[in-house]
Amino acid sequence: MTEQRFDNVWDALENSPAEAANMKARSDLMIAIREVVEGWQLTQADAARRLGVTQPRLNDLLRGRIDKFSLDALMMLATGAGLTVEWRVGKPAA
């Protein structure tokens, strides 16, 4: 049996590097948004109103239900939470 090592869990779970990159970006955004929302110390209903979403939608985000959020939706929520999102694009190290 050969041991495999991965840079992150998404590389191990997803079928392609593109899918893994998408999931990594989505999970990073969800964590960042959750940290901001928790820092507000508001009820979920008040935080949801602040973000312009329903309370159940915010609950899905806070509980990490990544399958319910597209990268685009998370970018909009991140902006609504006052976050600045920057992407770095480059070739992998040789």
C-alpha positions in Angstrom: 0.0 0.0 0.0 1.4 3.4 -1.0 0.9 6.4 1.2 -0.4 9.6 -0.6 0.0 13.1 0.8 -2.1 16.0 -0.3 -1.7 19.8 0.2 -5.3 20.0 1.5 -8.3 17.8 2.1 -10.0 19.0 -1.1 -7.1 17.6 -3.2 -7.8 14.2 -1.7 -11.6 14.4 -2.1 -12.3 16.0 -5.4 -11.9 14.4 -8.9 -9.9 17.2 -10.4 -7.5 20.0 -9.5 -10.1 22.5 -10.7 -12.8 21.1 -8.4 -10.4 21.0 -5.5 -9.5 24.6 -6.0 -13.1 25.6 -6.2 -13.9 23.8 -2.9 -10.8 25.3 -1.2 -11.9 28.8 -2.2 -15.4 28.2 -1.0 -14.3 26.8 2.3 -11.9 29.6 2.9 -14.6 32.2 2.2 -17.1 30.4 4.4 -14.6 30.4 7.3 -13.8 34.1 6.8 -17.5 35.1 6.7 -18.3 33.0 9.7 -15.5 34.7 11.7 -16.8 38.1 10.8 -20.4 37.3 11.6 -19.5 35.8 14.9 -17.6 38.9 15.7 -20.7 41.0 15.2 -22.2 39.3 18.3 -25.7 39.6 16.8 -28.5 37.2 16.7 -28.6 35.1 13.5 -31.7 37.0 12.4 -30.0 40.3 12.8 -26.8 39.2 11.1 -28.8 37.7 8.3 -30.6 41.0 7.7 -27.3 42.8 7.7 -26.0 40.4 5.0 -29.3 40.6 3.0 -30.1 36.9 3.4 -32.6 34.8 5.3 -31.8 33.4 8.7 -32.0 29.8 7.5 -29.5 30.7 4.7 -27.1 32.2 7.2 -27.5 29.2 9.4 -26.5 27.0 6.5 -23.3 29.1 6.1 -22.5 29.1 9.9 -23.0 25.3 10.0 -20.6 24.8 7.1 -23.0 23.4 4.6 -20.7 24.1 1.7 -22.8 22.3 -0.9 -25.5 25.0 -0.6 -23.2 27.8 -1.7 -21.6 28.6 -5.0 -18.3 30.5 -5.1 -20.2 33.5 -6.6 -22.7 33.5 -3.7 -19.9 33.4 -1.2 -18.1 36.3 -2.9 -21.2 38.4 -2.6 -21.7 37.5 1.1 -18.0 38.2 1.8 -18.3 41.6 0.3 -21.5 42.2 2.3 -19.6 41.2 5.4 -17.1 43.9 4.7 -14.3 41.6 3.6 -12.0 42.3 0.7 -11.3 39.2 -1.4 -8.1 39.0 -3.4 -7.1 36.1 -5.7 -3.6 35.1 -6.6 -3.2 33.3 -9.9 0.1 31.7 -10.9 1.8 28.6 -12.1 2.5 25.8 -9.6 6.1 25.5 -8.4 8.1 23.1 -10.5 
